[in-house]
Amino acid sequence: METGVLSGQVAVITGASGGLGAHFARVLAKAGASVALTARRLDMVEAVAGEIAGAGGRAMALKLDVADAQAIGPAFDEIEAGLGPISILVNNAGVGGEGLALDLTVEDWDRTFDVNVRGVFFSAQQAAKRMIASGVAEAGAARIVNIASIASHTVLPGLSAYCASKASVAMLTKSLAREWARRGIAVNAICPGYIETDINSDWFKTEGGLKQMKGFPRRRLMGAEDLDASLLMLCGPATRAITGTVITIDDGQSLPGGG
Ligand SMILES: NC(=O)c1ccc[n+]([C@@H]2O[C@H](COP(=O)([O-])OP(=O)(O)OC[C@H]3O[C@@H](n4cnc5c(N)ncnc54)[C@H](OP(=O)(O)O)[C@@H]3O)[C@@H](O)[C@H]2O)c1
């Protein structure tokens, strides 16, 4: 695992205890990056980190709740002490935030924004400070990849808070890319379509979920591996001139007139 396109890079993945985050950690490790897996469920990030290390990768696991803004900096310090200067951040941690607008509580709204927006912003800020301080940014290797969603630009019915939070992630991506362009940090986002994970598996077992899937142009869900090529591109040297880009990879799910 040492000799890949990301050999020598140190990648932090938030929300890496399962779903897409665990997958991204495996993909980046396979490409040669040392990976730091973070999430609230420490036993689960430890299990994935152990699996990566068993396959010859370099991985560490840390407990981190990204809604706790004060905890992000110390966690990133611990990662740098263990693996070296952070060069890649995959801002993946996210919650679904479902709930009809008429029923949504202040707590529901805040929970969605605390994780999906505030967590993304302060993780990016803490990573960027370290990328600049260590010289990684000046060397042109600093990459931040935000995991947004087709909800950034497409209405998903019954998910107003989630859609608003993911639209914020897309705009933050561009704002941070602009602000940090001259600093040497590339900030980009991926907007995936529906991929079955814990965030939506209950929904896709319901009649409504199956009906929604049959309405997609290709009548299927995507696989996490469909994001691999874009993730690797946005984390690697090919992204020298790509910043502020929001890439939709959705198997055509957000195209109009599906079904
Ligand atoms: N699956 C899809 O169809 C899809 C489509 C578009 C975008 N996305 C986005 O992709 C990302 C990953 O989603 P997923 O499908 O893999 O969902 P998932 O299986 O539910 O995983 C979500 C991850 O986020 C972590 N997380 C939740 N709250 C957190 C917090 N406060 N602090 C740190 N970590 C937290 C969870 O870990 P802990 O519970 O251990 O903290 C878990 O590892 C999310 O941003 C989601 O919005 C998913």
PDBQT file of the ligand as one rigid body, heavy atoms in Angstrom, charges set to zero:
ROOT
HETATM    1  N1  LIG A 301     -25.677   7.464   1.172  1.00  0.00    +0.000 N 
HETATM    2  C1  LIG A 301     -26.125   8.349   0.324  1.00  0.00    +0.000 C 
HETATM    3  O1  LIG A 301     -27.005   8.071  -0.497  1.00  0.00    +0.000 OA
HETATM    4  C2  LIG A 301     -25.545   9.742   0.298  1.00  0.00    +0.000 A 
HETATM    5  C3  LIG A 301     -25.837  10.541  -0.816  1.00  0.00    +0.000 A 
HETATM    6  C4  LIG A 301     -25.327  11.841  -0.848  1.00  0.00    +0.000 A 
HETATM    7  C5  LIG A 301     -24.550  12.306   0.189  1.00  0.00    +0.000 A 
HETATM    8  N2  LIG A 301     -24.285  11.502   1.263  1.00  0.00    +0.000 N 
HETATM    9  C6  LIG A 301     -23.451  12.061   2.321  1.00  0.00    +0.000 C 
HETATM   10  O2  LIG A 301     -22.362  11.192   2.534  1.00  0.00    +0.000 OA
HETATM   11  C7  LIG A 301     -21.910  11.322   3.883  1.00  0.00    +0.000 C 
HETATM   12  C8  LIG A 301     -21.819   9.931   4.501  1.00  0.00    +0.000 C 
HETATM   13  O3  LIG A 301     -23.116   9.370   4.556  1.00  0.00    +0.000 OA
HETATM   14  P1  LIG A 301     -23.389   7.811   4.623  1.00  0.00    +0.000 P 
HETATM   15  O4  LIG A 301     -24.365   7.509   3.556  1.00  0.00    +0.000 OA
HETATM   16  O5  LIG A 301     -22.135   7.049   4.680  1.00  0.00    +0.000 OA
HETATM   17  O6  LIG A 301     -24.195   7.736   5.994  1.00  0.00    +0.000 OA
HETATM   18  P2  LIG A 301     -23.988   6.807   7.281  1.00  0.00    +0.000 P 
HETATM   19  O7  LIG A 301     -23.751   5.390   6.877  1.00  0.00    +0.000 OA
HETATM   20  O8  LIG A 301     -25.145   7.132   8.159  1.00  0.00    +0.000 OA
HETATM   21  O9  LIG A 301     -22.651   7.378   7.907  1.00  0.00    +0.000 OA
HETATM   22  C9  LIG A 301     -22.590   8.658   8.459  1.00  0.00    +0.000 C 
HETATM   23  C10 LIG A 301     -21.263   8.812   9.155  1.00  0.00    +0.000 C 
HETATM   24  O10 LIG A 301     -21.223  10.121   9.734  1.00  0.00    +0.000 OA
HETATM   25  C11 LIG A 301     -20.830   9.977  11.074  1.00  0.00    +0.000 C 
HETATM   26  N3  LIG A 301     -21.375  11.037  11.897  1.00  0.00    +0.000 N 
HETATM   27  C12 LIG A 301     -22.666  11.375  12.120  1.00  0.00    +0.000 A 
HETATM   28  N4  LIG A 301     -22.731  12.394  12.983  1.00  0.00    +0.000 NA
HETATM   29  C13 LIG A 301     -21.450  12.699  13.328  1.00  0.00    +0.000 A 
HETATM   30  C14 LIG A 301     -20.863  13.640  14.191  1.00  0.00    +0.000 A 
HETATM   31  N5  LIG A 301     -21.604  14.483  14.924  1.00  0.00    +0.000 N 
HETATM   32  N6  LIG A 301     -19.513  13.680  14.286  1.00  0.00    +0.000 NA
HETATM   33  C15 LIG A 301     -18.753  12.820  13.593  1.00  0.00    +0.000 A 
HETATM   34  N7  LIG A 301     -19.242  11.898  12.763  1.00  0.00    +0.000 NA
HETATM   35  C16 LIG A 301     -20.586  11.844  12.643  1.00  0.00    +0.000 A 
HETATM   36  C17 LIG A 301     -21.283   8.601  11.524  1.00  0.00    +0.000 C 
HETATM   37  O11 LIG A 301     -20.415   8.109  12.538  1.00  0.00    +0.000 OA
HETATM   38  P3  LIG A 301     -20.756   8.081  14.093  1.00  0.00    +0.000 P 
HETATM   39  O12 LIG A 301     -22.219   7.829  14.221  1.00  0.00    +0.000 OA
HETATM   40  O13 LIG A 301     -19.899   6.955  14.597  1.00  0.00    +0.000 OA
HETATM   41  O14 LIG A 301     -20.320   9.402  14.611  1.00  0.00    +0.000 OA
HETATM   42  C18 LIG A 301     -21.066   7.792  10.251  1.00  0.00    +0.000 C 
HETATM   43  O15 LIG A 301     -19.765   7.300  10.184  1.00  0.00    +0.000 OA
HETATM   44  C19 LIG A 301     -22.907  12.244   4.581  1.00  0.00    +0.000 C 
HETATM   45  O16 LIG A 301     -22.409  13.559   4.608  1.00  0.00    +0.000 OA
HETATM   46  C20 LIG A 301     -24.135  12.173   3.678  1.00  0.00    +0.000 C 
HETATM   47  O17 LIG A 301     -24.948  13.301   3.778  1.00  0.00    +0.000 OA
HETATM   48  C21 LIG A 301     -24.766  10.221   1.338  1.00  0.00    +0.000 A 
ENDROOT
TORSDOF 0
